[in-house]
């Protein structure tokens, strides 16, 4: 729930800022790729929710057409192609390797761009739109990679939540066991 709120708030701010302050630039800044990657690492396929919400908020804040809502909301879901890397390497190996983490974010980003391009074809778009989606959002990929690298050492941030909670429970039990042993020794 909290991540969904973050997607809504920060995507609205980033979209508004890009449109109002940098309107002459051919670059968009989006937090959706970052937050979708975090969501995939934490909850796997449930990241689709954040992909759709991010696309919806972007379109709403940008004053998009009906077609653009479909392009961004449905197209963003292809970012889940990065789940194949999770299946191949596992979440821990991705989190602990900068190269794998960068690859993971890049696959999610390129999947997002490819998804948008594929949906735009349905509305009469051109396959060359892929290049437009990749180049206009490249700063978003850079932002996602930098933040993910910093977050990888944060306890539980980009970690499978079930594994994280089980680890915390195990550590708590180990602490309790250590306290009980010290009481017996005294």
Secondary structure, DSSP 8 states (H G I E B T S, - for coil): -HHHHHHHHHHHHHHHHHHHHSTTSS----SHHHHHHHHHHHHGGGHHHHHHHHHHHHHHHHT--HHHHHHHHHHGGGGGGGHHHHHHH-HHHHHH-HHHHHHHHHHHHHHHHHHHHHHHHHTT--TTHHHHHHHHTHHHHHHHHHHHHHHTTSTTTTS-HHHHHHHHHHHHHHHHHHHHHHHHH-
